[in-house]
Amino acid sequence: MPGKSPGASPISIAMVAGEASGDLLASRMLSGLRPQLPDATLYGIGGPMMAEYGFVSHWPMDKLSVNGLFEVLAHYREIKAIQIALRDRLLIEKPNIFIGVDAPDFNFGLETQLNHAGIPTVHFIGPSIWAWRGGRIKKIARSGSHMLVIFPFEEEIYRKAGIPATYVGHPLAQLIPMVPDVLSARATLGLPDNATVVAILPGSRLSELRYNTASFVGAARLLAKRDNTMRFIAPMAGPKQRALFVALVEEAGLQGVEIQLLDGQSHVAIAAADAVLVASGTASLEVALYKKPMVIAYKMMRATWEILRHMSYQPWIGLPNILAREFLVPELLQHAATPQRMADELWKQLQDVPLQEKLRVRFTAMHLALLRDTANESAQAVLKIIDQRR
């Protein structure tokens, strides 16, 4: 076992996760690694869930949580300075391995430089090259990283491009129960058993909140007019997100909408809900794994949208629809993501019981397809690489 041979130096593992979803995914890997490497040093950039396994973050994770082409440009100098400082530190300290968790724009450039210096690198969760134009795969190949992929079809895509890859299953499929306990979740949040509950998830990044909050809360106001007993809950990824959400609601004149704000607890919120308004991204897959009806909506800077909308080479953007290869749930993007459209589409899902059952069956099949012992399999892949390079 790595780190256990007589006289061997302690293992050190550097990692970077750039946002809340990456923190969650990295923590699942660490749950498999830490028992194997109880004395290993874990450090880099990460969040509170990684910290539970002894990970030390040297920069706040939210410094990297910026979304959109032009939004990233506004923070480029600060993000680049962090990348250079971390690179210089790692080149001196030479950890046994570097693991980049998502955050491809930050991590692939870093992985390329570390690999050239002889530090093995792993990238956990490949970019969705199967959803957007695949030219990005050349950058991935240059990084020299071993890819740990979370969808079964990805392994062949990467291997055909000459990139080592291992399918480890999706960690969320193992973390989320096959049958959610709705009543327990509602009890945790103080919600009535028989209420109609809608969860609002406009995104965990500050940039996502700026573009999505007004539409999401506006949709909630319209739904409340149709059913004034409806309850709304909104998990916030952190205090900065909560403060910005409140400010944006006030700015839009939507203070009258009663929304129960939660500190974290996104999975409890989804489990408690009858339906979910969700931003495109990992959260939409979480909703599918909880077998909930949803409307996927997303807005971004107009210039970013104009570029990205020409890059897609398949009709879906939401992960549940991509995996299903059809529009199982509505997607409302940019100008289509109006409060009225969002409210109308969610209302249809709340009223259509046969549709709810259809989605439950399809999402259950999706859950089973993604279910592997991801914590252990990802940990074993990392341990194998460490062993090979020692």
Rosetta blueprint (number, residue, H / E / L):
1 M L
2 P L
3 G L
4 K L
5 S L
6 P L
7 G L
8 A L
9 S L
10 P L
11 I L
12 S E
13 I E
14 A E
15 M E
16 V E
17 A E
18 G L
19 E L
20 A H
21 S H
22 G H
23 D H
24 L H
25 L H
26 A H
27 S H
28 R H
29 M H
30 L H
31 S H
32 G H
33 L H
34 R H
35 P H
36 Q H
37 L L
38 P L
39 D L
40 A L
41 T E
42 L E
43 Y E
44 G E
45 I E
46 G E
47 G L
48 P H
49 M H
50 M H
51 A H
52 E L
53 Y L
54 G L
55 F L
56 V E
57 S E
58 H E
59 W E
60 P E
61 M H
62 D H
63 K H
64 L H
65 S L
66 V L
67 N L
68 G L
69 L H
70 F H
71 E H
72 V H
73 L H
74 A H
75 H L
76 Y H
77 R H
78 E H
79 I H
80 K H
81 A H
82 I H
83 Q H
84 I H
85 A H
86 L H
87 R H
88 D H
89 R H
90 L H
91 L H
92 I H
93 E H
94 K L
95 P L
96 N L
97 I E
98 F E
99 I E
100 G E
101 V E
102 D L
103 A L
104 P H
105 D H
106 F H
107 N H
108 F H
109 G H
110 L H
111 E H
112 T H
113 Q H
114 L H
115 N H
116 H H
117 A L
118 G L
119 I L
120 P L
121 T E
122 V E
123 H E
124 F E
125 I L
126 G L
127 P L
128 S L
129 I L
130 W L
131 A L
132 W E
133 R L
134 G L
135 G L
136 R H
137 I H
138 K H
139 K H
140 I H
141 A H
142 R H
143 S H
144 G L
145 S L
146 H E
147 M E
148 L E
149 V E
150 I L
151 F L
152 P L
153 F L
154 E H
155 E H
156 E H
157 I H
158 Y H
159 R H
160 K H
161 A L
162 G L
163 I L
164 P L
165 A E
166 T E
167 Y E
168 V L
169 G L
170 H L
171 P H
172 L H
173 A H
174 Q H
175 L H
176 I L
177 P L
178 M L
179 V L
180 P L
181 D L
182 V H
183 L H
184 S H
185 A H
186 R H
187 A H
188 T H
189 L H
190 G L
191 L L
192 P L
193 D L
194 N L
195 A L
196 T L
197 V E
198 V E
199 A E
200 I E
201 L E
202 P L
203 G L
204 S L
205 R L
206 L H
207 S H
208 E H
209 L H
210 R H
211 Y H
212 N H
213 T H
214 A H
215 S H
216 F H
217 V H
218 G H
219 A H
220 A H
221 R H
222 L H
223 L H
224 A H
225 K H
226 R H
227 D L
228 N L
229 T L
230 M L
231 R E
232 F E
233 I E
234 A E
235 P E
236 M E
237 A L
238 G L
239 P H
240 K H
241 Q H
242 R H
243 A H
244 L H
245 F H
246 V H
247 A H
248 L H
249 V H
250 E H
251 E H
252 A L
253 G L
254 L L
255 Q L
256 G L
257 V L
258 E L
259 I E
260 Q E
261 L E
262 L E
263 D E
264 G L
265 Q L
266 S H
267 H H
268 V H
269 A H
270 I H
271 A H
272 A H
273 A L
274 D L
275 A E
276 V E
277 L E
278 V E
279 A E
280 S L
281 G L
282 T H
283 A H
284 S H
285 L H
286 E H
287 V H
288 A H
289 L H
290 Y L
291 K L
292 K L
293 P L
294 M E
295 V E
296 I E
297 A E
298 Y E
299 K L
300 M L
301 M L
302 R H
303 A H
304 T H
305 W H
306 E H
307 I H
308 L H
309 R L
310 H L
311 M L
312 S E
313 Y L
314 Q L
315 P L
316 W L
317 I L
318 G L
319 L H
320 P H
321 N H
322 I H
323 L H
324 A H
325 R L
326 E L
327 F L
328 L L
329 V L
330 P L
331 E E
332 L E
333 L E
334 Q H
335 H H
336 A H
337 A L
338 T L
339 P H
340 Q H
341 R H
342 M H
343 A H
344 D H
345 E H
346 L H
347 W H
348 K H
349 Q H
350 L H
351 Q H
352 D L
353 V H
354 P H
355 L H
356 Q H
357 E H
358 K H
359 L H
360 R H
361 V H
362 R H
363 F H
364 T H
365 A H
366 M H
367 H H
368 L H
369 A H
370 L H
371 L L
372 R L
373 D L
374 T H
375 A H
376 N H
377 E H
378 S H
379 A H
380 Q H
381 A H
382 V H
383 L H
384 K H
385 I H
386 I H
387 D H
388 Q H
389 R H
390 R L
